[in-house]
Amino acid sequence: MKSSNINEITINAYFNANYYVMAEQPFYIKIGQKSKPLQDYCFKNNYQSAVFVTGYNPFSKIATDKLNLLAHNKLKLMLNNMDIELILCTASDLEKDWPDEVGVLAMDITLQEGKNIGNIFKQNAIVWIPDDWVPKIELLR
């Protein structure tokens, strides 16, 4: 893993989270574990990759519900304006040290596009899912 300004506890929370994808047939994705349901969904829709990103809690600083909702809506609007399909998702910390974060799975975008979006919304990391369908944490700081 590359050097980062993000503390180890926060990075571990990203790795250990459950990412719940609210597709027509909902499913979970886990970091480092191939997601057959995601692979099937992407194959059916001819997608080559996906990125989980959120606007919640910039730089892992807990924000108010109002600010989080505003950022989430701006994220969805931006992706819609870019003609990127999105699926609503929730990242859940199994240890409950962090509140759930609502985000999106942005379909068929590049890693660099995902990083750019994460940076716009002041995120520490995104989840990159290339065409091997194994989700990976990509640290942004």
DSSP file with accessible surface (Angstrom, degrees, kcal/mol):
  #  RESIDUE AA STRUCTURE BP1 BP2  ACC     N-H-->O    O-->H-N    N-H-->O    O-->H-N    TCO  KAPPA ALPHA  PHI   PSI    X-CA   Y-CA   Z-CA
    1    1 A M              0   0  154      0, 0.0     3,-0.1     0, 0.0     0, 0.0   0.000 360.0 360.0 360.0 140.0    0.0    0.0    0.0
    2    2 A K        -     0   0  117      1,-0.1     2,-0.0   137,-0.0   137,-0.0  -0.256 360.0 -85.8 -71.4 160.8    1.3    3.5   -0.8
    3    3 A S        -     0   0  118      2,-0.0     2,-0.3     1,-0.0    -1,-0.1  -0.366  55.8-174.9 -64.3 144.6    2.1    6.0    1.8
    4    4 A S        -     0   0   30      2,-0.1    -1,-0.0    -3,-0.1   135,-0.0  -0.972  41.3-137.2-145.0 156.7   -0.9    8.0    3.0
    5    5 A N  S    S+     0   0  131     -2,-0.3     2,-0.4   136,-0.1    -2,-0.0   0.344  80.4 100.8 -88.9   2.7   -2.0   10.9    5.2
    6    6 A I  S    S-     0   0   13    135,-0.4    -2,-0.1   118,-0.1   133,-0.0  -0.759  80.3-113.2 -94.6 135.0   -5.0    8.8    6.4
    7    7 A N     >  -     0   0   93     -2,-0.4     4,-2.2     1,-0.1     3,-0.3  -0.265  22.4-116.9 -69.5 155.4   -4.7    7.1    9.7
    8    8 A E  H  > S+     0   0  144      1,-0.2     4,-2.8     2,-0.2     5,-0.2   0.838 111.7  57.6 -62.7 -35.5   -4.6    3.3    9.9
    9    9 A I  H  > S+     0   0  123      2,-0.2     4,-1.9     1,-0.2    -1,-0.2   0.927 109.0  45.9 -62.7 -42.8   -7.9    2.9   11.8
   10   10 A T  H  > S+     0   0    5     -3,-0.3     4,-1.9     2,-0.2    -2,-0.2   0.931 112.3  50.2 -66.4 -45.0   -9.7    4.8    9.1
   11   11 A I  H  X S+     0   0   19     -4,-2.2     4,-2.1     1,-0.2    -2,-0.2   0.929 109.9  51.4 -59.9 -43.5   -8.1    2.8    6.3
   12   12 A N  H  X S+     0   0   70     -4,-2.8     4,-2.2     1,-0.2    -1,-0.2   0.875 105.3  56.0 -62.2 -36.5   -9.0   -0.5    8.1
   13   13 A A  H  X S+     0   0   15     -4,-1.9     4,-1.0     1,-0.2    -1,-0.2   0.904 106.5  50.6 -62.2 -39.6  -12.6    0.7    8.3
   14   14 A Y  H  < S+     0   0   36     -4,-1.9     3,-0.5     1,-0.2    17,-0.2   0.924 112.5  46.5 -61.6 -44.5  -12.7    1.1    4.5
   15   15 A F  H  < S+     0   0   66     -4,-2.1    16,-0.5     1,-0.2    -2,-0.2   0.843 116.3  44.1 -67.2 -33.4  -11.3   -2.4    4.0
   16   16 A N  H  < S+     0   0   90     -4,-2.2    78,-0.3    -5,-0.2    -1,-0.2   0.516  89.7 111.6 -92.9  -5.4  -13.7   -4.0    6.5
   17   17 A A     <  -     0   0    5     -4,-1.0     2,-0.5    -3,-0.5    14,-0.5  -0.234  64.7-128.9 -67.6 154.7  -16.9   -2.2    5.5
   18   18 A N  E     -A   92   0A  35     74,-2.6    74,-3.1    12,-0.1     2,-0.7  -0.916  17.2-152.6 -97.3 132.1  -19.8   -3.9    3.8
   19   19 A Y  E     -AB  91  29A   9     10,-2.2    10,-2.5    -2,-0.5     2,-0.6  -0.928   8.9-158.0-109.3 107.8  -20.9   -2.0    0.6
   20   20 A Y  E     -AB  90  28A  74     70,-3.1    70,-1.9    -2,-0.7     2,-0.6  -0.800   3.1-155.1 -92.9 118.1  -24.6   -2.7    0.0
   21   21 A V  E     -AB  89  27A   0      6,-3.5     6,-1.7    -2,-0.6     2,-1.4  -0.845   5.8-151.4 -99.2 118.9  -25.6   -2.2   -3.6
   22   22 A M        +     0   0   78     66,-2.8    66,-0.3    -2,-0.6    67,-0.1  -0.358  41.9 147.3 -89.9  56.6  -29.3   -1.3   -4.0
   23   23 A A  S    S-     0   0   15     -2,-1.4    64,-0.0     2,-0.2    -2,-0.0  -0.176  72.5 -83.1 -77.6 178.8  -29.6   -2.8   -7.5
   24   24 A E  S    S+     0   0  175      1,-0.3    -1,-0.1     2,-0.0    -2,-0.0   0.901 136.8  29.4 -51.5 -42.2  -32.8   -4.4   -8.8
   25   25 A Q  S    S-     0   0  158     12,-0.1    -1,-0.3     2,-0.0    -2,-0.2  -0.907 104.6-137.6-115.6  96.3  -31.6   -7.5   -7.0
   26   26 A P        +     0   0   68      0, 0.0     2,-0.3     0, 0.0    -4,-0.2  -0.109  30.4 166.8 -58.9 153.1  -29.5   -6.0   -4.1
   27   27 A F  E     -B   21   0A  22     -6,-1.7    -6,-3.5    -8,-0.0     2,-0.3  -0.962  29.6-114.7-157.2 166.4  -26.2   -7.5   -3.1
   28   28 A Y  E     -B   20   0A 133     -2,-0.3     2,-0.4    -8,-0.2    -8,-0.2  -0.815  18.0-158.4-104.4 149.5  -23.1   -6.7   -1.0
   29   29 A I  E     -B   19   0A   3    -10,-2.5   -10,-2.2    -2,-0.3     2,-0.4  -0.954   6.9-162.9-122.1 147.7  -19.5   -6.2   -2.2
   30   30 A K  B >   -G   33   0B  44      3,-0.5     3,-1.9    -2,-0.4   -12,-0.1  -0.978  31.3 -98.7-127.5 143.4  -16.4   -6.6    0.0
   31   31 A I  T 3  S+     0   0   21    -14,-0.5   105,-0.2   -16,-0.5     3,-0.1  -0.367 107.9  11.1 -61.9 131.5  -12.9   -5.3   -0.5
   32   32 A G  T 3  S+     0   0   54    103,-2.8     2,-0.5     1,-0.2    -1,-0.3   0.432 104.5 106.0  82.2  -0.2  -10.7   -8.0   -2.0
   33   33 A Q  B <  S-G   30   0B 119     -3,-1.9    -3,-0.5   102,-0.1    -1,-0.2  -0.960  75.1-117.0-118.2 124.5  -13.5  -10.5   -2.8
   34   34 A K        -     0   0  124     -2,-0.5     2,-0.8   100,-0.2   100,-0.2  -0.271  24.7-141.4 -56.4 136.0  -14.8  -11.1   -6.3
   35   35 A S     >  -     0   0    6     98,-2.5     4,-2.6     1,-0.2     5,-0.1  -0.853  20.3-179.2-106.7  99.4  -18.4  -10.0   -6.7
   36   36 A K  H  > S+     0   0  119     -2,-0.8     4,-3.0     2,-0.2     5,-0.2   0.914  84.3  53.4 -64.0 -42.9  -20.3  -12.4   -8.9
   37   37 A P  H  > S+     0   0   61      0, 0.0     4,-2.3     0, 0.0    -1,-0.2   0.923 112.2  45.2 -60.4 -39.5  -23.6  -10.4   -8.6
   38   38 A L  H  > S+     0   0    0      2,-0.2     4,-2.9     1,-0.2     5,-0.3   0.927 112.3  51.5 -67.4 -43.2  -21.7   -7.2   -9.7
   39   39 A Q  H  X S+     0   0   47     -4,-2.6     4,-2.8     1,-0.2     5,-0.2   0.937 111.6  47.3 -57.2 -46.6  -20.0   -9.1  -12.5
   40   40 A D  H  X S+     0   0   77     -4,-3.0     4,-2.5     2,-0.2    -1,-0.2   0.920 112.6  49.1 -62.3 -43.6  -23.3  -10.5  -13.7
   41   41 A Y  H  X S+     0   0   44     -4,-2.3     4,-1.7    -5,-0.2    -2,-0.2   0.937 114.6  44.8 -61.5 -46.0  -25.0   -7.1  -13.6
   42   42 A C  H  X>S+     0   0    0     -4,-2.9     5,-2.7     2,-0.2     4,-0.6   0.892 112.0  51.6 -68.5 -38.6  -22.1   -5.4  -15.5
   43   43 A F  H ><5S+     0   0  175     -4,-2.8     3,-1.0    -5,-0.3    -1,-0.2   0.944 109.8  50.3 -61.9 -45.1  -22.0   -8.2  -18.1
   44   44 A K  H 3<5S+     0   0  148     -4,-2.5    -1,-0.2     1,-0.2    -2,-0.2   0.854 119.6  36.9 -60.6 -35.2  -25.7   -7.9  -18.7
   45   45 A N  H 3<5S-     0   0   59     -4,-1.7    -1,-0.2    -5,-0.2    -2,-0.2   0.308 111.8-116.0-103.8   6.9  -25.4   -4.1  -19.1
   46   46 A N  T <<5 +     0   0  123     -3,-1.0     2,-0.3    -4,-0.6    -3,-0.2   0.857  59.9 153.8  62.7  40.8  -22.0   -4.1  -20.9
   47   47 A Y      < -     0   0   39     -5,-2.7    -1,-0.2    -8,-0.1    -2,-0.1  -0.789  31.9-166.2 -98.7 146.5  -20.1   -2.3  -18.2
   48   48 A Q        -     0   0   96     -2,-0.3     2,-0.3     1,-0.2    -1,-0.1   0.532  66.9  -2.0-106.5 -12.3  -16.3   -2.8  -17.8
   49   49 A S        -     0   0   11     81,-0.1    59,-3.4    82,-0.1     2,-0.3  -0.971  55.1-154.5-166.0 171.7  -15.8   -1.2  -14.3
   50   50 A A  E     -CD 107 129A   0     79,-2.0    79,-2.7    -2,-0.3     2,-0.4  -0.978   4.8-152.2-155.4 159.6  -17.4    0.6  -11.4
   51   51 A V  E     -CD 106 128A   0     55,-1.9    55,-3.3    -2,-0.3     2,-0.5  -0.996   9.8-146.2-137.1 128.8  -16.4    3.0   -8.6
   52   52 A F  E     +CD 105 127A  11     75,-2.4    75,-2.2    -2,-0.4     2,-0.3  -0.860  33.8 161.1 -89.7 128.2  -18.0    3.4   -5.2
   53   53 A V  E     -C  104   0A   2     51,-2.2    51,-2.7    -2,-0.5     2,-0.3  -0.986  18.1-166.7-145.3 151.0  -17.9    7.0   -4.1
   54   54 A T  E     -C  103   0A   6     -2,-0.3    49,-0.2    49,-0.2    67,-0.1  -0.911  24.3-150.4-132.6 160.1  -19.7    9.1   -1.6
   55   55 A G        +     0   0    0     47,-0.5    16,-0.1    -2,-0.3    17,-0.1   0.416  65.4 115.7-102.5  -4.9  -20.1   12.8   -0.8
   56   56 A Y  S    S-     0   0   36     46,-0.5     4,-0.3     1,-0.2    -2,-0.1  -0.310  77.7  -2.9 -68.9 147.3  -20.6   12.0    2.9
   57   57 A N  S >  S-     0   0    2      7,-0.2     3,-1.9     1,-0.1     4,-0.2   0.869  81.8-133.6  45.2  64.9  -18.2   13.2    5.7
   58   58 A P  G >  S+     0   0   45      0, 0.0     3,-2.0     0, 0.0    65,-0.2  -0.169  85.8   1.4 -50.9 136.4  -15.4   14.8    3.6
   59   59 A F  G 3  S-     0   0   76     63,-2.8    64,-0.1     1,-0.3     3,-0.1   0.790 129.0 -70.0  51.3  32.1  -12.0   13.8    4.8
   60   60 A S  G <  S+     0   0   20     -3,-1.9     2,-0.6    -4,-0.3    -1,-0.3   0.734  97.1 139.3  60.7  26.3  -13.7   11.5    7.3
   61   61 A K    <   -     0   0  155     -3,-2.0    -1,-0.2    -4,-0.2     2,-0.1  -0.905  62.2-113.5 -98.1 120.4  -14.9   14.4    9.4
   62   62 A I        -     0   0  106     -2,-0.6     2,-0.2    -5,-0.1    -6,-0.0  -0.339  39.3-166.2 -60.0 123.1  -18.4   13.7   10.5
   63   63 A A        -     0   0   24      1,-0.1    -1,-0.0    -2,-0.1    -7,-0.0  -0.644  27.0 -89.0-105.6 165.8  -20.8   16.2    8.9
   64   64 A T     >  -     0   0   82     -2,-0.2     4,-2.7     1,-0.1     5,-0.2  -0.308  37.0-111.9 -68.3 159.2  -24.4   17.0    9.7
   65   65 A D  H  > S+     0   0  141      1,-0.2     4,-2.7     2,-0.2     5,-0.2   0.894 119.2  54.1 -57.6 -40.1  -27.1   15.1    8.0
   66   66 A K  H  > S+     0   0  175      2,-0.2     4,-2.3     1,-0.2    -1,-0.2   0.933 110.3  44.5 -63.0 -46.3  -28.1   18.2    6.0
   67   67 A L  H  > S+     0   0  101      2,-0.2     4,-2.5     1,-0.2    -1,-0.2   0.902 113.9  50.8 -66.3 -39.3  -24.5   18.7    4.7
   68   68 A N  H  X S+     0   0    6     -4,-2.7     4,-2.6     2,-0.2    -2,-0.2   0.928 111.1  47.6 -63.7 -44.1  -24.2   15.0    3.8
   69   69 A L  H  X S+     0   0   92     -4,-2.7     4,-2.6    -5,-0.2    -2,-0.2   0.911 111.3  51.4 -63.8 -41.2  -27.5   15.0    2.0
   70   70 A L  H  X S+     0   0   89     -4,-2.3     4,-2.2    -5,-0.2    -2,-0.2   0.943 112.3  45.8 -60.6 -46.3  -26.6   18.1    0.1
   71   71 A A  H  X S+     0   0   20     -4,-2.5     4,-2.4     1,-0.2    -2,-0.2   0.910 111.9  52.1 -64.5 -41.0  -23.2   16.6   -1.0
   72   72 A H  H  X S+     0   0    8     -4,-2.6     4,-2.5     1,-0.2    -1,-0.2   0.927 109.9  48.3 -61.6 -44.3  -24.9   13.4   -2.0
   73   73 A N  H  X S+     0   0   73     -4,-2.6     4,-2.4     1,-0.2    -1,-0.2   0.885 110.7  51.1 -65.1 -37.3  -27.4   15.2   -4.2
   74   74 A K  H  X S+     0   0  122     -4,-2.2     4,-2.7    -5,-0.2    -1,-0.2   0.904 109.5  51.5 -65.0 -39.3  -24.6   17.2   -5.8
   75   75 A L  H  X S+     0   0    0     -4,-2.4     4,-2.5     2,-0.2     5,-0.2   0.944 111.2  46.4 -61.9 -47.9  -22.7   13.9   -6.5
   76   76 A K  H  X S+     0   0   61     -4,-2.5     4,-2.6     1,-0.2    -2,-0.2   0.917 113.1  49.8 -62.2 -42.2  -25.8   12.3   -8.1
   77   77 A L  H  X S+     0   0  101     -4,-2.4     4,-2.7     2,-0.2    -1,-0.2   0.922 110.4  50.1 -62.6 -44.7  -26.5   15.5  -10.2
   78   78 A M  H  X S+     0   0   45     -4,-2.7     4,-1.2     2,-0.2    -2,-0.2   0.937 112.8  46.0 -60.1 -46.7  -22.8   15.6  -11.4
   79   79 A L  H  <>S+     0   0    0     -4,-2.5     5,-2.6     1,-0.2     3,-0.3   0.904 112.0  51.4 -65.1 -39.8  -22.9   12.0  -12.4
   80   80 A N  H ><5S+     0   0   91     -4,-2.6     3,-1.7     1,-0.2    -1,-0.2   0.917 108.2  52.0 -61.5 -41.7  -26.2   12.4  -14.2
   81   81 A N  H 3<5S+     0   0  123     -4,-2.7    -1,-0.2     1,-0.3    -2,-0.2   0.758 108.6  51.4 -66.2 -23.8  -24.9   15.4  -16.1
   82   82 A M  T 3<5S-     0   0   84     -4,-1.2    -1,-0.3    -3,-0.3    -2,-0.2   0.352 115.4-119.0 -90.7   4.8  -21.9   13.2  -17.1
   83   83 A D  T < 5 +     0   0  152     -3,-1.7     2,-0.6     1,-0.2    -3,-0.2   0.862  62.7 150.2  57.4  38.5  -24.4   10.6  -18.4
   84   84 A I      < -     0   0   17     -5,-2.6    -1,-0.2    -6,-0.1     2,-0.1  -0.900  45.7-129.6-101.9 123.9  -22.9    8.0  -15.9
   85   85 A E        -     0   0   72     -2,-0.6    22,-2.8    22,-0.3     2,-0.3  -0.474  30.6-168.8 -68.6 143.0  -25.3    5.4  -14.7
   86   86 A L  E     - E   0 106A  35     20,-0.2     2,-0.4    -2,-0.1    20,-0.2  -0.957  18.3-157.1-135.7 152.5  -25.3    5.1  -10.9
   87   87 A I  E     - E   0 105A  11     18,-1.7    18,-2.8    -2,-0.3   -64,-0.1  -0.999  31.5-113.9-124.9 132.3  -26.7    2.7   -8.4
   88   88 A L  E     + E   0 104A  66     -2,-0.4   -66,-2.8   -66,-0.3     2,-0.3  -0.381  41.8 176.8 -65.7 142.8  -27.3    3.8   -4.8
   89   89 A C  E     -AE  21 103A   1     14,-2.5    14,-2.9   -68,-0.2     2,-0.4  -0.943  22.4-146.9-141.6 161.5  -25.1    2.1   -2.2
   90   90 A T  E     -AE  20 102A  21    -70,-1.9   -70,-3.1    -2,-0.3     2,-0.6  -0.999   8.8-149.3-133.3 130.4  -24.5    2.2    1.5
   91   91 A A  E     -AE  19 101A  13     10,-3.0    10,-2.3    -2,-0.4     2,-0.4  -0.887  20.8-167.4 -96.7 124.9  -21.1    1.6    3.1
   92   92 A S  E     -A   18   0A  20    -74,-3.1   -74,-2.6    -2,-0.6     2,-0.7  -0.959  18.4-140.4-120.6 131.4  -21.5    0.1    6.6
   93   93 A D    >   -     0   0   10      5,-0.5     3,-1.4    -2,-0.4   -76,-0.1  -0.788   9.4-154.7 -86.5 115.6  -18.9   -0.3    9.3
   94   94 A L  T 3  S+     0   0   93     -2,-0.7    -1,-0.1   -78,-0.3   -77,-0.1   0.790  95.8  53.5 -64.0 -27.2  -19.5   -3.7   10.9
   95   95 A E  T 3  S-     0   0  142    -82,-0.1    -1,-0.3    -3,-0.1    -2,-0.0   0.588 104.3-133.6 -81.0 -11.5  -17.8   -2.4   14.1
   96   96 A K  S <  S+     0   0  140     -3,-1.4    -2,-0.1     2,-0.1     4,-0.1   0.734  70.0 125.5  63.2  24.7  -20.2    0.6   14.2
   97   97 A D  S    S+     0   0  123      1,-0.1    -1,-0.1     2,-0.1    -3,-0.1   0.734  73.9  42.0 -77.2 -24.9  -17.3    3.0   14.9
   98   98 A W  S    S-     0   0   60     -5,-0.1    -5,-0.5   -85,-0.1    -2,-0.1  -0.946  91.5-114.1-120.7 144.8  -18.5    5.0   11.8
   99   99 A P        -     0   0   68      0, 0.0    -8,-0.1     0, 0.0    -2,-0.1  -0.356  46.9 -86.8 -71.0 156.1  -22.0    5.9   10.7
  100  100 A D        -     0   0   74     -8,-0.1     2,-0.5    -7,-0.1    -8,-0.2  -0.330  42.4-146.8 -58.2 145.1  -23.3    4.4    7.5
  101  101 A E  E     - E   0  91A  28    -10,-2.3   -10,-3.0    -3,-0.1     2,-0.3  -0.984   2.3-143.5-121.3 123.5  -22.4    6.5    4.4
  102  102 A V  E     + E   0  90A  38     -2,-0.5   -46,-0.5   -12,-0.2   -47,-0.5  -0.640  38.6 142.3 -80.7 137.1  -24.7    6.7    1.5
  103  103 A G  E     -CE  54  89A   0    -14,-2.9   -14,-2.5    -2,-0.3     2,-0.3  -0.757  39.7-102.5-150.2-159.8  -23.0    6.8   -1.9
  104  104 A V  E     -CE  53  88A   0    -51,-2.7   -51,-2.2   -16,-0.3     2,-0.7  -0.961  12.1-131.2-137.5 154.3  -23.2    5.5   -5.4
  105  105 A L  E     -CE  52  87A   0    -18,-2.8   -18,-1.7    -2,-0.3     2,-0.6  -0.953  29.7-153.8-100.9 109.5  -21.7    2.9   -7.6
  106  106 A A  E     -CE  51  86A   0    -55,-3.3   -55,-1.9    -2,-0.7     3,-0.5  -0.816  16.2-136.5 -89.3 124.9  -20.8    4.8  -10.7
  107  107 A M  E     -C   50   0A   4    -22,-2.8   -22,-0.3    -2,-0.6   -57,-0.2  -0.626  65.7  -1.3 -94.5 139.2  -20.8    2.5  -13.7
  108  108 A D  S    S+     0   0   75    -59,-3.4     2,-0.3    -2,-0.3    -1,-0.2   0.840  87.6 135.3  61.7  41.7  -18.3    2.2  -16.5
  109  109 A I        -     0   0    5     -3,-0.5    -1,-0.2   -60,-0.1     2,-0.1  -0.828  54.3-107.6-114.7 160.5  -15.9    5.0  -15.5
  110  110 A T     >  -     0   0   73     -2,-0.3     4,-2.4     1,-0.1     5,-0.2  -0.362  27.5-111.3 -80.2 164.0  -12.1    4.9  -15.4
  111  111 A L  H  > S+     0   0   45      1,-0.2     4,-2.7     2,-0.2     5,-0.2   0.923 119.8  51.5 -58.8 -44.1  -10.0    4.8  -12.3
  112  112 A Q  H  > S+     0   0  108      1,-0.2     4,-2.6     2,-0.2    -1,-0.2   0.913 108.4  50.4 -64.1 -40.2   -8.8    8.3  -13.0
  113  113 A E  H  > S+     0   0   73      2,-0.2     4,-2.4     1,-0.2    -1,-0.2   0.925 111.2  50.1 -61.0 -42.1  -12.4    9.6  -13.4
  114  114 A G  H  X S+     0   0    0     -4,-2.4     4,-2.6     1,-0.2    -2,-0.2   0.912 110.7  48.5 -61.9 -43.6  -13.3    8.0  -10.1
  115  115 A K  H  X S+     0   0   47     -4,-2.7     4,-2.6     2,-0.2    -1,-0.2   0.910 110.3  52.0 -62.2 -42.5  -10.3    9.6   -8.4
  116  116 A N  H  X S+     0   0   79     -4,-2.6     4,-2.3     2,-0.2    -2,-0.2   0.924 111.2  46.8 -60.1 -44.4  -11.2   13.0   -9.8
  117  117 A I  H  X S+     0   0    5     -4,-2.4     4,-2.0     2,-0.2    -2,-0.2   0.931 111.6  51.3 -64.7 -44.9  -14.8   12.6   -8.5
  118  118 A G  H  <>S+     0   0    0     -4,-2.6     5,-2.7     1,-0.2    -2,-0.2   0.908 111.0  48.6 -57.6 -41.8  -13.5   11.5   -5.1
  119  119 A N  H ><5S+     0   0   79     -4,-2.6     3,-1.7     3,-0.2    -1,-0.2   0.896 106.6  55.6 -66.9 -39.4  -11.2   14.5   -4.9
  120  120 A I  H 3<5S+     0   0  105     -4,-2.3    -1,-0.2     1,-0.3    -2,-0.2   0.902 112.2  43.9 -58.0 -39.0  -14.0   16.9   -5.9
  121  121 A F  T 3<5S-     0   0   25     -4,-2.0    -1,-0.3    -5,-0.1    -2,-0.2   0.218 116.2-116.9 -95.6  16.8  -16.0   15.6   -3.0
  122  122 A K  T < 5 +     0   0  117     -3,-1.7   -63,-2.8     1,-0.2     2,-0.3   0.866  55.8 163.2  54.9  47.5  -13.0   15.7   -0.6
  123  123 A Q      < -     0   0   11     -5,-2.7    -1,-0.2   -65,-0.2     3,-0.1  -0.659  42.8-142.8 -95.7 150.8  -12.9   11.9    0.0
  124  124 A N  S    S-     0   0    3     -2,-0.3    16,-3.6     1,-0.2    17,-0.8   0.750  81.2  -4.9 -76.5 -28.6  -10.0   10.0    1.4
  125  125 A A  E     - F   0 139A  14     14,-0.3     2,-0.3    15,-0.2    14,-0.2  -0.977  55.3-149.4-158.6 163.4  -10.6    7.0   -0.8
  126  126 A I  E     - F   0 138A   3     12,-1.9    12,-2.8    -2,-0.3     2,-0.6  -0.870  28.0-115.6-129.4 167.5  -12.8    5.4   -3.4
  127  127 A V  E     -DF  52 137A   2    -75,-2.2   -75,-2.4    -2,-0.3     2,-0.5  -0.951  30.2-159.5-106.4 116.6  -13.5    1.8   -4.1
  128  128 A W  E     -DF  51 136A  38      8,-2.9     8,-2.5    -2,-0.6   -77,-0.2  -0.838   8.3-172.3 -97.5 130.0  -12.3    0.9   -7.6
  129  129 A I  E     -D   50   0A   0    -79,-2.7   -79,-2.0    -2,-0.5    -2,-0.0  -0.875   9.2-173.7-125.9  96.1  -13.8   -2.2   -9.2
  130  130 A P    >   -     0   0   20      0, 0.0     3,-2.4     0, 0.0     4,-0.2  -0.111  49.3 -76.2 -77.5-173.4  -12.0   -3.1  -12.5
  131  131 A D  T 3  S+     0   0  103      1,-0.3   -82,-0.1     2,-0.1    -2,-0.0   0.401 125.8  69.8 -76.3   9.3  -13.1   -5.9  -14.9
  132  132 A D  T 3  S-     0   0   72      2,-0.1    -1,-0.3   -98,-0.0   -93,-0.1   0.494 102.7-132.7 -92.3  -5.3  -11.8   -8.7  -12.6
  133  133 A W    <   +     0   0   17     -3,-2.4   -98,-2.5     1,-0.2   -94,-0.2   0.709  63.6 131.3  63.6  26.7  -14.7   -7.6  -10.3
  134  134 A V        -     0   0   33   -100,-0.2    -1,-0.2    -4,-0.2  -100,-0.2  -0.925  56.8-132.1-107.2 108.3  -12.5   -7.6   -7.2
  135  135 A P        -     0   0    0      0, 0.0  -103,-2.8     0, 0.0     2,-0.4  -0.334  26.3-170.9 -63.4 139.9  -13.1   -4.3   -5.3
  136  136 A K  E     -F  128   0A  69     -8,-2.5    -8,-2.9  -105,-0.2     2,-0.4  -0.985  23.8-120.9-132.5 141.5  -10.0   -2.4   -4.3
  137  137 A I  E     -F  127   0A  21     -2,-0.4     2,-0.6   -10,-0.2   -10,-0.2  -0.691  23.5-164.0 -79.6 130.8   -9.5    0.6   -2.0
  138  138 A E  E     -F  126   0A  47    -12,-2.8   -12,-1.9    -2,-0.4     2,-0.2  -0.959  12.2-145.4-115.9 107.9   -7.8    3.5   -3.8
  139  139 A L  E     -F  125   0A   7     -2,-0.6   -14,-0.3   -14,-0.2   -15,-0.1  -0.550  11.5-167.8 -73.1 140.8   -6.4    6.1   -1.4
  140  140 A L              0   0   26    -16,-3.6   -15,-0.2    -2,-0.2    -1,-0.1   0.530 360.0 360.0-107.1 -10.3   -6.6    9.7   -2.6
  141  141 A R              0   0   92    -17,-0.8  -135,-0.4     0, 0.0  -136,-0.1  -0.958 360.0 360.0-132.0 360.0   -4.4   11.3    0.1
